[in-house]
């Protein structure tokens, strides 16, 4: 997934990027500090989701929305507005132009990633980026506990080709090198002593996995 973040404030762009990476560490994020730069990126790159500020120098965010909604190629581009704008008239105009969400600044660091997660999933589905179990062949397995990672690998390898790594850094490298169809994280709170129904674990994995 490729996401364009448009805001003249570099600090805000970094905060938004951090929130996006909470949801999907592996997506591509492009920064634009102005509407002119955003239009340039949109001409050159396929964007799946756009995060847009309103109050920017030279060209206001509403004008950006109006241009995009009149474009045949970009009329349906999912757009999230993140702004401190409180004028009811401007907000109403933004909503009429069709946005996936309107998030107020300052952003809630707990709630905003949840809202972005839903929007990113919908955007991935719209762009046909989601993978289903029918076309998942290669899984990247990430977990710090080597023994527990091997147990999961044994139970998954009969159904998928597995690449297992320990750290997020290794995962990023392998993701770029091997381009897996799905990523399976063993989090730090996974109970290695629990009695798992492995068939159920595999079934849940196949039912819920999605990659964007």
C-alpha positions in Angstrom: 0.0 0.0 0.0 1.2 3.5 -0.9 0.0 6.4 1.3 0.5 10.1 0.6 0.7 12.3 3.7 0.2 16.0 2.9 0.9 18.6 5.6 3.1 21.6 5.6 4.2 20.7 9.2 7.1 18.2 9.1 6.5 17.3 12.8 2.9 16.5 12.1 3.8 14.4 9.1 6.1 12.3 11.2 3.4 11.7 13.9 1.0 10.6 11.2 3.6 8.3 9.7 4.3 6.7 13.1 0.5 6.1 13.6 0.3 4.5 10.1 3.2 2.3 10.9 1.5 1.1 14.0 -1.1 -0.3 11.7 1.1 -1.5 8.8 4.9 -1.3 9.3 5.5 -2.2 5.7 3.5 0.2 3.6 5.2 2.9 1.6 4.7 6.5 2.9 5.4 9.5 0.8 5.5 13.0 2.3 4.3 16.2 0.7 4.7 19.6 2.3 2.4 21.4 0.0 -0.5 21.0 -2.4 1.9 21.5 -5.4 4.1 18.7 -4.2 1.1 16.5 -3.6 -0.2 17.0 -7.2 3.3 16.2 -8.5 3.4 12.9 -6.5 -0.1 12.0 -7.7 0.9 12.5 -11.3 3.9 10.2 -11.0 2.8 7.6 -8.5 -0.1 5.3 -7.8 -1.5 6.3 -4.4 -3.9 4.1 -2.5 -4.7 6.5 0.4 -4.2 10.2 1.0 -3.9 12.0 4.3 -4.6 15.7 3.8 -4.3 18.8 5.9 -6.5 21.8 5.2 -4.7 24.9 6.3 -1.6 25.0 4.1 0.2 27.8 2.4 -0.8 28.9 -1.2 -3.4 26.2 -1.8 -6.0 25.3 0.8 -6.9 21.6 1.4 -10.5 22.2 0.2 -9.2 23.3 -3.2 -7.1 20.1 -3.3 -10.2 18.0 -2.6 -12.2 19.9 -5.3 -9.5 19.3 -7.9 -9.2 15.6 -7.1 -13.0 15.0 -7.1 -13.2 16.5 -10.6 -10.4 14.2 -11.8 -11.5 11.0 -13.6 -8.4 9.2 -12.4 -8.5 10.3 -8.8 -12.2 11.0 -8.1 -12.5 7.9 -6.0 -9.2 8.1 -4.2 -9.7 7.5 -0.4 -8.8 10.7 1.5 -8.6 11.3 5.2 -8.6 14.9 6.3 -6.6 15.6 9.5 -7.0 19.2 10.5 -7.4 21.7 13.3 -10.1 23.5 11.2 -13.3 24.0 13.3 -15.4 26.1 11.0 -18.6 24.2 10.5 -19.1 25.5 6.9 -15.7 24.3 5.8 -16.1 20.9 7.5 -19.5 20.5 5.8 -17.9 21.3 2.4 -15.2 18.7 3.1 -17.7 16.1 4.0 -19.8 16.8 0.9 -16.7 16.3 -1.3 -16.5 12.8 0.1 -13.7 11.9 2.5 -13.1 8.6 4.3 -12.8 10.4 7.7 -12.3 13.8 9.3 -9.9 13.7 12.2 -9.3 16.7 14.4 -5.9 17.9 15.6 -4.5 17.4 18.1 -4.8 13.7 17.2 -5.7 11.1 19.8 -2.7 8.8 19.8 -4.9 5.8 20.8 -8.0 6.4 18.8 -6.5 7.7 15.6 -4.5 4.5 14.7 -7.7 2.5 15.2 -9.6 4.8 12.8 -6.7 4.6 10.3 -6.7 0.8 10.5 -10.3 0.6 9.3 -9.7 3.2 6.6 -6.5 1.5 5.4 -8.2 -1.9 5.2 -11.0 -0.4 3.2 -8.6 1.4 0.9 -6.6 -1.8 0.3 -9.8 -3.7 -0.5 -10.8 -0.9 -2.9 -7.4 -1.2 -4.7 -7.6 -5.0 -4.7 -4.5 -5.3 -2.5 -6.0 -7.8 0.0 -4.8 -11.4 -0.3 -7.1 -14.3 0.5 -6.0 -17.8 1.8 -6.5 -19.1 -1.7 -3.5 -17.1 -3.0 -1.3 -17.1 0.2 1.7 -19.3 -0.4 4.6 -17.6 1.3 4.3 -16.5 5.0 6.8 -14.4 6.9 6.8 -15.5 10.5 8.2 -13.0 13.0 8.8 -13.9 16.7 11.6 -13.4 19.3 11.2 -16.7 21.0 13.1 -19.2 18.8 11.6 -22.4 20.3 8.1 -21.0 20.1 8.7 -19.7 16.6 9.8 -23.2 15.5 6.7 -24.7 16.8 4.5 -22.4 14.8 6.7 -22.9 11.8 6.2 -26.7 12.0 2.5 -26.4 12.0 2.3 -23.8 9.3 4.9 -25.2 6.9 2.6 -28.0 5.7 0.3 -25.3 4.3 2.7 -22.5 3.4 6.3 -21.8 2.5 7.7 -20.2 5.7 10.4 -17.6 6.2 11.1 -17.2 10.0 12.9 -14.2 11.5 13.4 -12.9 15.0 13.3 -9.2 14.9 11.3 -6.4 13.1 14.5 -5.3 11.5 15.1 -8.7 10.0 11.4 -8.8 9.0 11.7 -5.6 7.1 14.7 -6.9 5.1 13.1 -10.3 4.4 9.8 -8.6 3.4 11.7 -6.6 0.7 13.8 -9.5 -0.4 11.2 -12.3 -0.5 7.9 -10.4 -0.9 5.7 -12.7 1.2 2.0 -13.0 0.7 1.3 -12.6 4.5 3.1 -11.8 7.7 2.4 -13.7 11.0 3.5 -11.9 14.2 4.1 -13.8 17.4 3.8 -11.0 19.9 5.6 -10.7 23.2 2.4 -11.6 25.1 1.8 -14.9 23.3 1.7 -17.6 25.9 4.2 -20.3 24.9 3.0 -22.6 27.7 -0.6 -22.7 26.6 -2.2 -25.8 25.1 -3.0 -24.7 21.6 -5.5 -26.3 19.2 -3.1 -26.0 16.3 -5.8 -26.8 13.7 -7.9 -24.0 15.1 -4.9 -21.6 15.1 -4.3 -22.4 11.5 -7.9 -22.0 10.6 -8.1 -18.6 12.4 -5.0 -17.5 10.6 -6.4 -18.4 7.2 -9.7 -16.7 8.0 -8.3 -13.4 9.3 -5.0 -12.8 7.5 -4.9 -9.9 5.2 -2.0 -8.0 3.7 -1.9 -4.5 2.4 
